[in-house]
Each structure stands twice: as C-alpha cells, then as structure tokens.
Amino acid sequence: MNYTRTSKTPKFKARNVEIPPYVVDRSILRSYNSKNVIFDRVMWDSSWKGYMRMYDEKVLDIVSKGKLGYSRVDFALAYASWIVHDAFEGAFSWKKIKPYRKPVDTVGIDWTKKKYVVDDVREMNNQIKRAARLIGSSLVGVTELNRDWVYADVDVPMGFENVIVMAVEMDAGEIAASPAAPAAAATGAGYSRMAFILALMGEFIRNLGYEALQCGNDTALSIPLAIDAGLGELGRNGLLITPQYGPRVRLCKVITNLPLIPDKPIEFGVKEFCKKCKLCAEHCEADAISKDDEATFQVACRSNNPGAMKWYVNVERCYLYWCENAIDCSTCIKVCPYNVASAGETGLLIDRQNAKKTQSL
C-alpha cells in the first residue's frame, strides 16, 4: 500500500481549553475493572473465541513461509524489544527501588528522609518536565488525578492528587512496516523506554522526599489522563492523537503527592477530522474500528469501558487478528493522517519499498 499525503492530511493548530475535549455520561460511567483488559480475558473468559489463545501460536509456521517482515531476525528483534519492560520490576515500583549492587562507600546520603520544600509550584512543574525530557520522554503533561480513571480493583491512597503523564515516540520507519514484525519491535522498544523513564522519574520524586506510583498500562487508564494533561485528543482508532506524533506514542504515568500545577487540555479538531477520514477503519485487517459517522455511547465488546462518547473499538477482533498474524499490529497508527503529517517522508518511503518487495515475492 502507498500512503501518500492526500487531501485528508490534517492542517491544525492546537489550542488550550478549560475542560477536556470528551463527553461522558456520569449515569453509566464506572471505574474500569482491569480484569476486562483483553489480555486478562484471554486467561479467564471462556465465553469468547480468544480464550486461551496465545498470539504467538502461529509464529513458527509464519517464519517458515519466508514472508517479508516475518523472518527469524524480525521476530528476534521484536521479542528483544520488550525485555526491559518485562524484566525490570523496578519500573513499576511504588517504593524506592532497591539497587542491584551496594553503593560505593562515598555515597551515603538518603535523600528520601526529608521533603524538599516546594516554594514555587510552577517552577517545580518546569523541573519535572525538564527531568522527563532529559530521561527520554517525548511529551510530558501534568493533571489532577481524576479517580474515575483509576481501575476499580486498584487502591490509590488518598493524598496522591497529581499525575505526570509521559508519551514516548515510536519509530516512524518501523511502524510503517505494520502489520509485520518490525512494527512490533517499535512498540516493544517504546514500552522498554517507558520502563526506563518511569524508574528514573519515580526515583527523582522520591529523592525530593515525596512518593511516586509508577504506572504503565496498569493502575489507571492512560489515555483519558493524557487528554486531561493536555497531550492530545482521542481518535477514531481508540488511541491518543498528539499534535507532534499523531497516535505514534506509548503512554506511562507517575501518580504522586508532589505539589504540581495541572496543565490545560488541548483541542485541535481531531473529532471532526475523524468523522470524515475513516482511514484507520478502512485499513483495519480485523474490521475492529467503527466506520460510523458519529461517535456513540454504544460499546463494541466487553473490554470497552462504557460511559464516554467515542468510537468504540472491538478489541476482541483486534486480538484474534493478532493470533492469525502471529504478532501485534499497528496499522491503525501507520495509516493515520496525523501520523503521516508528523512522520515525514522517511516512514512513507520505507512503506513504499516494503510494498514493492512484497509484490515481487
């Protein structure tokens, strides 16, 4: 496929708004129970076709066919990309991370014993954002913790009032290979970078004498918190759309009692654009994304969280496609015009080259 710039390429300017650009119905909005996350349902929900299906079940068969983007090397990199996220438990610690080695004798200060007095909260915001960017965050924003977005089965103690939300850009060129394994490597690398960023940010806050709850996809819903923090808007594909990278980001957050000032949400016309565009829905191999003109309160499957007006994604279909594809898929990210607008020609060029190679096989 050849994804070039078309009349659908968005032209926009983000502006701050006083309230987040989404609509909720509080009569049906409930805190989401994490057992309904699609990956958890694989292990317990015998009522659907994905029960006990692992999405690596066809890997060896697909590798043997020699398909471009699905080689042993491609899968080796895709699996390796997750190792920091999956192996480093400290990334998601709610307490000070225990070093793997004893510090040298000349390093003995415990910075956590005494709270740093935050006289200038606005300056503290600046320092937090400086730190986030230094350690690898592509975008960072601050919001008050809206407990509607905390998972129903998670207890976040009172006093934790602020959330630092960080976005990590994924490589445009590799995402352009979706649904092949190189795109999955970009996803995994994003998650491993999240783990690194969370560990350092959490320790920075603790060294100021405050507490930090480091979270990836766990603990609370990342996308509404990111919208609240002014990082972007919700797209038809069910993902955060940012002005800088489109949907080509992964999200993590630190919930903290450190005094901070919330950022304002932003708006740049995503909902109106998504009404007309529909490229993600048209190119979705799983037919999981709604093609309806208007957003709705109607959920598409059990893993959706009701109560928000949006285009609900049928993630059951999405997961079942992953099982057939033998690896996760990012095509709805690849084809999004907001991604095309931000990725430049590099990702598009790689995608054209892959298409030509595939046709020649």
HELIX and SHEET records of a PDB file:
HELIX    1   1 SER A   34  ASN A   36  5                                   3    
HELIX    2   2 ILE A   38  TRP A   44  1                                   7    
HELIX    3   3 VAL A   59  SER A   64  1                                   6    
HELIX    4   4 ARG A   72  ALA A   80  1                                   9    
HELIX    5   5 ILE A   83  ALA A   87  1                                   5    
HELIX    6   6 GLU A   89  PHE A   92  5                                   4    
HELIX    7   7 TRP A  111  LYS A  113  5                                   3    
HELIX    8   8 VAL A  121  LEU A  134  1                                  14    
HELIX    9   9 ARG A  147  TRP A  149  5                                   3    
HELIX   10  10 ALA A  172  ILE A  175  1                                   4    
HELIX   11  11 ALA A  181  ARG A  206  1                                  26    
HELIX   12  12 SER A  222  ASP A  228  1                                   7    
HELIX   13  13 VAL A  270  CYS A  277  1                                   8    
HELIX   14  14 LEU A  279  HIS A  283  1                                   5    
HELIX   15  15 VAL A  315  ASN A  325  1                                  11    
HELIX   16  16 THR A  331  LYS A  334  1                                   4    
HELIX   17  17 PRO A  337  ALA A  343  1                                   7    
HELIX   18  18 GLU A  345  SER A  360  1                                  16    
SHEET    1   A 2 ARG A  15  ASN A  16  0                                        
SHEET    2   A 2 ILE A 266  GLU A 267 -1                                        
SHEET    1   B 4 LEU A 139  GLU A 144  0                                        
SHEET    2   B 4 ASN A 162  GLU A 169 -1                                        
SHEET    3   B 4 VAL A 249  THR A 256 -1                                        
SHEET    4   B 4 ALA A 212  CYS A 215 -1                                        
SHEET    1   C 2 GLU A 233  LEU A 234  0                                        
SHEET    2   C 2 LEU A 240  ILE A 241 -1                                        
END                                                                             
